[in-house]
Amino acid sequence: MARLTIDKKIVGYRVAGAEARPDARPEKAAVREVSADGKVVRMHEKLERPEMLLGSTYKVKTPVSDHAMYVTINDIILNQGTEHEQRRPFEIFINSKNLDHYQWIVALTRLMSAVFRKGGDVTFMVDELKAVFDPRGGYWQPGGKFMPSIIAELGHIIEKHLKSIGLLPPDALDEHQKRLVEMKRKEYEERSRQQDAFAKAIYPEGAQLCKVCNTTAVVMMDGCLTCLACGDSKCG
């Protein structure tokens, strides 16, 4: 190495790093998960909780508990006053006098509120909650609708709320399905002349449980099982 002579005053210095070495290899860039349009998949906006939120409270009274539960879902309004205004769930609270459920109620509400605040598609929680079954067995609601567990009923409540604010499409039969259901119902009632299976039920006695809408409204019509509630039929 050649000898260097410094004939000026030293006013600063720096230590040569790896980038100064000719044998240094460039570091690989960090890999980030990106979406199909090239944007990074992550939340880039942190919303602060406003002083006031719009909320809806739903009462849940099940035969497996002596006390009712009150489910409150508070919504935040995004882009208020613009054409892109949207109402989204922000937090959820469950209140009950039954202290047996206190631990899982606190845990569940905190997790669901965290998912709501995270943003994105929160509708997946509906199917996840509705798929929870109680090993001791479910219960029947007035009208003949079967609930596999209390958690599943909470899923139905969240589904109802998301439909009311427009995040889920409402359940509606088209005109053809409505006419078909009404025709099949009248035809079956004229043929059987039977009483309802439940005191508050609106479907004929002997109806089976529908696997699509969980309602005891499936009857045999024209050699095919047909649901008088949602129109589901094995014959298409």
C-alpha positions as CSV (number, residue, x, y, z in Angstrom):
1,M,0.0,0.0,0.0
2,A,1.3,3.4,-0.9
3,R,2.1,5.8,1.9
4,L,-0.1,8.9,2.1
5,T,1.1,12.2,3.5
6,I,-1.4,14.6,5.0
7,D,-0.2,18.2,4.8
8,K,-3.4,19.9,5.9
9,K,-5.3,20.1,9.2
10,I,-7.8,17.3,9.8
11,V,-11.3,18.7,10.4
12,G,-13.3,15.5,10.3
13,Y,-13.3,11.8,9.7
14,R,-15.5,8.8,9.1
15,V,-15.1,5.0,9.4
16,A,-15.3,3.2,6.1
17,G,-18.2,0.7,6.2
18,A,-19.0,-2.4,4.2
19,E,-20.2,-0.4,1.3
20,A,-16.6,0.9,0.8
21,R,-15.2,-2.6,0.4
22,P,-15.0,-3.8,-3.1
23,D,-15.9,-7.4,-2.1
24,A,-19.0,-6.3,-0.1
25,R,-22.3,-7.8,-1.3
26,P,-25.4,-5.6,-1.5
27,E,-28.0,-6.4,1.1
28,K,-31.3,-7.8,-0.1
29,A,-34.4,-5.6,0.1
30,A,-37.0,-6.6,2.7
31,V,-39.8,-8.6,1.2
32,R,-43.3,-7.2,1.9
33,E,-46.6,-8.7,1.1
34,V,-48.4,-6.7,-1.5
35,S,-51.9,-6.9,-3.0
36,A,-52.7,-7.6,-6.7
37,D,-52.7,-3.9,-7.6
38,G,-49.2,-3.4,-6.1
39,K,-50.2,-1.7,-2.9
40,V,-48.8,-2.8,0.4
41,V,-51.4,-4.8,2.3
42,R,-51.5,-3.1,5.7
43,M,-53.5,-0.5,7.5
44,H,-52.1,2.9,6.9
45,E,-54.7,5.0,8.7
46,K,-55.2,5.0,12.5
47,L,-58.7,6.3,13.5
48,E,-59.1,7.9,16.8
49,R,-62.3,7.2,18.6
50,P,-64.7,10.1,18.3
51,E,-66.4,11.5,21.4
52,M,-69.8,10.2,20.2
53,L,-70.6,7.1,18.2
54,L,-73.9,5.8,16.8
55,G,-75.0,2.6,18.3
56,S,-77.7,-0.1,18.3
57,T,-78.6,-2.4,21.2
58,Y,-80.0,-5.9,20.7
59,K,-81.7,-8.0,23.4
60,V,-80.8,-11.7,23.5
61,K,-83.0,-13.9,25.7
62,T,-82.2,-17.6,25.5
63,P,-83.8,-20.6,27.2
64,V,-80.4,-21.7,28.5
65,S,-79.9,-18.7,30.7
66,D,-82.1,-17.0,33.3
67,H,-80.8,-13.5,32.4
68,A,-81.0,-11.7,29.1
69,M,-77.9,-10.3,27.3
70,Y,-77.8,-6.9,25.7
71,V,-75.5,-6.5,22.7
72,T,-74.5,-3.0,21.8
73,I,-72.6,-2.3,18.5
74,N,-71.3,1.2,18.0
75,D,-70.5,2.5,14.5
76,I,-68.2,5.1,13.1
77,I,-69.1,7.2,10.1
78,L,-66.3,7.5,7.5
79,N,-66.1,10.3,5.0
80,Q,-69.1,12.0,6.6
81,G,-70.9,14.5,4.4
82,T,-69.4,13.2,1.1
83,E,-70.6,10.8,-1.6
84,H,-68.2,8.1,-0.1
85,E,-69.9,8.2,3.3
86,Q,-69.9,4.8,5.0
87,R,-71.0,3.5,8.3
88,R,-68.8,0.8,9.8
89,P,-68.8,-1.1,13.2
90,F,-66.2,0.2,15.6
91,E,-66.7,-1.5,18.9
92,I,-69.1,-4.0,20.6
93,F,-70.2,-4.4,24.2
94,I,-72.2,-7.3,25.8
95,N,-73.9,-6.7,29.2
96,S,-75.6,-9.4,31.3
97,K,-76.4,-10.1,34.9
98,N,-75.2,-13.7,34.4
99,L,-71.6,-13.7,35.7
100,D,-71.0,-17.3,34.5
101,H,-70.3,-15.8,31.1
102,Y,-68.2,-12.9,32.2
103,Q,-64.8,-14.1,31.2
104,W,-65.6,-15.2,27.6
105,I,-67.8,-12.1,27.1
106,V,-64.9,-9.8,28.0
107,A,-62.5,-11.8,25.8
108,L,-64.9,-12.0,22.9
109,T,-65.9,-8.3,22.9
110,R,-62.3,-7.2,23.0
111,L,-61.3,-9.4,20.1
112,M,-64.3,-8.4,18.0
113,S,-63.7,-4.7,18.7
114,A,-60.1,-5.1,17.7
115,V,-61.2,-6.7,14.4
116,F,-63.7,-3.9,13.8
117,R,-61.0,-1.2,14.4
118,K,-58.5,-3.0,12.2
119,G,-60.8,-2.3,9.2
120,G,-61.1,-4.3,6.0
121,D,-63.7,-7.0,5.5
122,V,-65.1,-7.8,8.9
123,T,-68.1,-9.8,7.5
124,F,-66.1,-13.1,7.9
125,M,-66.9,-13.0,11.7
126,V,-70.5,-13.8,11.0
127,D,-69.8,-17.2,9.5
128,E,-67.2,-18.0,12.1
129,L,-69.5,-17.2,15.0
130,K,-72.5,-19.0,13.5
131,A,-70.4,-22.2,13.1
132,V,-69.8,-22.5,16.9
133,F,-71.8,-25.4,18.4
134,D,-72.6,-25.9,22.1
135,P,-71.6,-29.5,23.1
136,R,-74.6,-29.5,25.5
137,G,-76.9,-28.9,22.6
138,G,-78.5,-25.8,21.1
139,Y,-82.0,-24.4,21.6
140,W,-85.1,-23.3,19.5
141,Q,-86.1,-19.7,19.1
142,P,-89.8,-18.7,18.9
143,G,-90.9,-19.3,15.3
144,G,-89.0,-22.6,14.9
145,K,-85.4,-21.3,14.2
146,F,-82.6,-23.4,15.7
147,M,-79.6,-21.8,17.4
148,P,-76.6,-24.2,17.9
149,S,-75.2,-22.0,20.7
150,I,-75.3,-18.5,22.3
151,I,-72.2,-17.6,20.3
152,A,-74.0,-18.5,17.1
153,E,-76.8,-16.2,18.0
154,L,-74.3,-13.4,18.5
155,G,-73.2,-14.1,15.0
156,H,-76.8,-13.7,13.8
157,I,-77.0,-10.4,15.6
158,I,-73.8,-9.1,14.0
159,E,-75.2,-10.3,10.6
160,K,-78.4,-8.4,11.2
161,H,-76.5,-5.3,12.2
162,L,-74.2,-5.5,9.2
163,K,-77.2,-5.8,6.9
164,S,-78.8,-2.8,8.5
165,I,-75.8,-0.6,7.8
166,G,-75.2,-1.9,4.3
167,L,-72.1,-4.0,4.7
168,L,-74.0,-7.2,3.9
169,P,-76.8,-7.5,1.3
170,P,-80.3,-8.1,2.7
171,D,-81.8,-11.5,2.4
172,A,-84.6,-11.2,-0.2
173,L,-86.3,-13.8,-2.4
174,D,-86.9,-12.8,-6.0
175,E,-90.5,-12.7,-7.3
176,H,-90.3,-16.1,-8.8
177,Q,-89.1,-17.6,-5.5
178,K,-91.8,-15.7,-3.5
179,R,-94.6,-17.0,-5.8
180,L,-93.2,-20.6,-5.6
181,V,-92.9,-20.6,-1.8
182,E,-96.4,-19.1,-1.4
183,M,-97.9,-21.6,-3.9
184,K,-96.2,-24.6,-2.2
185,R,-97.3,-23.4,1.2
186,K,-100.9,-23.0,0.3
187,E,-100.9,-26.4,-1.6
188,Y,-99.4,-28.2,1.4
189,E,-101.7,-26.6,3.9
190,E,-104.8,-27.5,1.8
191,R,-103.6,-31.0,1.5
192,S,-102.6,-31.7,5.1
193,R,-104.8,-29.4,7.1
194,Q,-102.4,-29.8,10.1
195,Q,-101.7,-27.5,13.0
196,D,-98.3,-25.7,13.5
197,A,-95.5,-27.6,15.1
198,F,-94.8,-24.7,17.5
199,A,-97.1,-22.4,19.4
200,K,-95.7,-19.4,17.5
201,A,-94.6,-21.1,14.4
202,I,-95.9,-20.2,11.0
203,Y,-94.9,-23.5,9.2
204,P,-96.9,-26.8,9.0
205,E,-96.5,-29.5,11.6
206,G,-94.0,-32.2,10.7
207,A,-91.8,-29.8,8.8
208,Q,-88.1,-30.7,9.0
209,L,-85.1,-28.5,9.8
210,C,-83.6,-26.6,6.8
211,K,-79.8,-26.9,6.6
212,V,-79.6,-23.6,4.7
213,C,-81.6,-21.2,6.9
214,N,-82.0,-23.4,10.1
215,T,-85.8,-23.1,10.1
216,T,-88.2,-26.0,10.6
217,A,-89.9,-25.4,7.2
218,V,-88.8,-28.3,5.0
219,V,-91.8,-30.3,3.6
220,M,-92.1,-33.0,1.0
221,M,-93.7,-31.5,-2.1
222,D,-94.0,-33.3,-5.5
223,G,-91.5,-35.9,-4.3
224,C,-88.9,-33.3,-3.3
225,L,-87.9,-31.7,-0.1
226,T,-88.7,-28.0,-0.3
227,C,-88.1,-25.2,2.3
228,L,-91.1,-22.9,2.8
229,A,-88.9,-20.2,4.4
230,C,-86.0,-19.7,2.0
231,G,-87.1,-21.7,-1.1
232,D,-84.3,-24.2,-1.0
233,S,-85.2,-27.3,-2.9
234,K,-83.3,-30.5,-3.6
235,C,-84.8,-30.5,-7.1
236,G,-83.4,-27.1,-7.9
